[in-house]
Amino acid sequence: MSADDVMAFTVQALQEMNYYTDDTGPDSLLGPAGVDLDSLAVSELAMRIEDEYGVTFDDDDIETLAIMTLGEFAAEVAKRAALVAQADGVRG
């Protein structure tokens, strides 16, 4: 899975959460200056990502997500998902 896949999933999740995404791209901020996610929405998005990709976010991560761009967020999720897949491969 690539960062582009994560970005597409994230945009779809945002649409399902009733956020306007027509102008949303890799440089769009997730927080107030961009998509305008509040803390509850960031938490919901994180849960959707966790369910889809098997990655986890702690409380500090949730705060950081709001200041990331969509591209940065997608790259971070892709990196974490690759680490999870690698760890699962080692265990399996």
Secondary structure, 3 states (H helix, E strand, C coil): CCHHHHHHHHHHHHHHCCCCCCCCCCCCECCCCCCCCCHHHHHHHHHHHHHHHCCCCCHHHHHHHCCCEHHHHHHHHHHHHHHHHHHHHHHC
